């Protein structure tokens, strides 16, 4: 079965989406390639059938977001779920101050994950401990910000742009003829900045909001988040969850984040038998049978070909 780029609705967990997808696709073999928080919307890559084997190659891709950060209040969850914790007057915050704080994040190599996250310590999920009133004191984890752009800043989130479209560079920006996104209900009317962000997998935007606020001397929280791209999967190609059906899925090779090399049917049969091919290419590649489907994901270096995953013929 194929791969789907789903526009995850607000309020649903990634598991909620998978549960609904199993019913719509009439199969239990459904997974995803990277979770989204319930209060985030946008790209959730859903895998079905044998294509669930693609997950290790898709979860580690870069992610692109539109992120709304509100200043003057923080919350236990670091997003708009709440409850509200620390408050402060942020009316004097200037756009120039935010812009000055951003270059720091391009040098960041690790961050403290949110208390309400799926990170485990001693076998316990952090969010479960937090709901029980315990703090696991999570150590910093690897993080990387590749690109951060301040798109707009206003005295209240409801003044900011509400319609967006992709740019030629693959990012998203305000556009009068673009898509509109549903955001969580604002906890308060607070000064809010809108960012376009590209990060490495595992980087938390809720932590970004917290850390940016700390650099500015203000409590802050993530008041809205839309994932606009995950690897090669862009939001403008996504489908609504209620529209999900097998016939609109994508082939595995259409979402693979590696160069594709097309091979003959005979060579495809050799690969599926565990044999290696003397290809001149180097690096991680997807091997695709001419006129057929994805055969394998491989690494090729000076020592030859290493088969990372072989896919059965469809």
DARA-V684281 format. One record per residue. SS is DSSP state (A for helix, B for strand, O for the rest). D_CENTER is the distance of its C-alpha to the mean C-alpha in Angstrom with 1 decimal. Layout:
<<SS,D_CENTER> <SS,D_CENTER>>
This chain:
<<O,22.5> <O,19.7> <B,15.9> <B,14.5> <B,11.7> <B,11.9> <B,11.6> <B,11.2> <O,14.1> <O,14.6> <O,16.2> <O,15.1> <O,13.4> <A,11.4> <A,14.8> <A,16.6> <A,14.8> <A,15.8> <A,19.2> <A,19.7> <A,18.6> <A,21.2> <A,23.8> <A,23.1> <A,22.9> <O,25.7> <O,24.5> <O,23.4> <O,21.5> <B,18.0> <B,14.7> <B,11.0> <O,8.7> <O,6.2> <O,7.0> <O,6.7> <O,9.8> <O,12.7> <O,13.1> <B,9.8> <B,9.8> <B,8.5> <B,6.9> <B,7.3> <B,9.0> <B,12.3> <B,14.8> <B,18.5> <A,21.8> <A,22.1> <A,18.8> <A,17.2> <A,18.5> <A,15.8> <A,13.2> <A,14.1> <A,13.7> <A,10.2> <O,8.4> <O,9.5> <O,8.3> <O,7.4> <B,4.5> <B,6.6> <B,7.5> <B,10.9> <B,11.9> <B,15.4> <B,17.2> <B,20.6> <B,23.4> <O,26.4> <B,25.1> <B,22.8> <B,22.0> <O,21.9> <O,18.3> <O,17.3> <B,16.2> <O,18.4> <O,19.2> <O,21.9> <O,24.7> <B,25.7> <B,27.0> <B,28.2> <B,29.3> <O,30.6> <O,31.9> <O,29.3> <O,31.4> <O,32.6> <O,29.2> <O,29.2> <A,26.6> <A,28.2> <A,27.5> <A,23.7> <A,23.8> <A,25.9> <A,23.6> <A,20.5> <A,21.8> <A,21.9> <A,18.1> <A,18.1> <A,20.4> <O,18.5> <O,18.0> <B,17.4> <B,16.7> <O,17.9> <O,15.3> <O,16.0> <O,19.0> <O,17.2> <O,14.5> <O,14.7> <O,16.0> <B,19.5> <B,22.7> <O,25.9> <O,24.4> <B,23.4> <B,20.0> <A,19.8> <A,19.2> <A,22.2> <A,24.3> <A,23.3> <A,24.4> <O,27.7> <O,28.3> <O,27.7> <O,25.7> <O,24.6> <O,24.6> <O,21.4> <O,21.8> <O,19.5> <B,16.7> <B,15.6> <O,13.3> <O,13.2> <B,12.9> <B,13.7> <B,14.4> <B,15.1> <B,17.3> <B,19.1> <B,19.4> <B,21.8> <B,23.5> <B,25.7> <O,27.9> <O,25.9> <A,22.5> <A,24.4> <A,25.9> <O,22.7> <O,21.8> <O,20.6> <B,20.1> <B,17.7> <B,17.5> <B,16.0> <O,18.1> <O,19.7> <O,17.6> <O,14.3> <O,13.4> <B,14.3> <B,17.4> <B,19.9> <O,22.0> <O,24.9> <O,24.2> <O,20.4> <B,18.2> <B,18.6> <O,16.0> <O,17.0> <O,16.5> <O,17.8> <O,21.5> <O,22.2> <O,24.1> <O,26.4> <O,27.2> <O,25.9> <B,25.4> <B,21.8> <B,19.9> <B,17.3> <B,15.0> <B,13.0> <B,10.8> <B,9.4> <B,8.7> <O,9.0> <O,7.1> <O,8.6> <O,9.1> <O,9.5> <A,10.0> <A,12.7> <A,14.4> <A,14.3> <A,16.1> <A,18.6> <A,19.3> <A,19.8> <A,22.1> <A,24.0> <A,24.6> <A,26.0> <O,28.0> <O,26.5> <O,24.7> <B,21.3> <B,18.4> <B,15.2> <B,16.7> <B,14.0> <B,10.2> <B,8.9> <B,5.6> <B,7.9> <B,6.8> <B,5.2> <O,8.5> <O,11.3> <B,9.9> <B,10.5> <A,10.9> <A,14.6> <A,14.9> <O,13.4> <B,16.0> <B,16.9> <A,17.0> <A,20.7> <A,21.1> <O,19.8> <O,22.5> <A,23.0> <A,24.6> <A,21.6> <O,19.3> <B,18.4> <O,20.1> <A,18.3> <A,19.4> <A,17.8> <A,14.2> <O,15.2> <O,14.1> <O,17.7> <B,21.1> <B,23.1> <B,26.7> <B,28.9> <B,31.6> <O,34.7> <A,35.1> <A,37.5> <A,35.0> <A,32.3> <A,34.8> <A,35.5> <A,31.9> <A,31.7> <O,34.9> <O,33.3> <O,35.0> <O,33.7> <O,34.2> <O,35.6> <O,33.1> <O,33.3> <O,29.6> <O,27.7> <B,24.2> <B,21.6> <B,22.2> <B,21.9> <B,25.5> <B,26.2> <B,29.5> <O,31.3> <O,31.3> <O,29.3> <O,25.9> <B,23.8> <B,26.2> <B,24.4> <B,21.9> <B,24.2> <B,24.7> <B,27.8> <B,29.7> <O,33.4> <O,34.1> <B,32.9> <B,30.2> <B,28.2> <B,26.8> <B,23.4> <B,23.1> <B,25.6> <O,25.1> <O,28.1> <O,29.6> <O,28.6>>
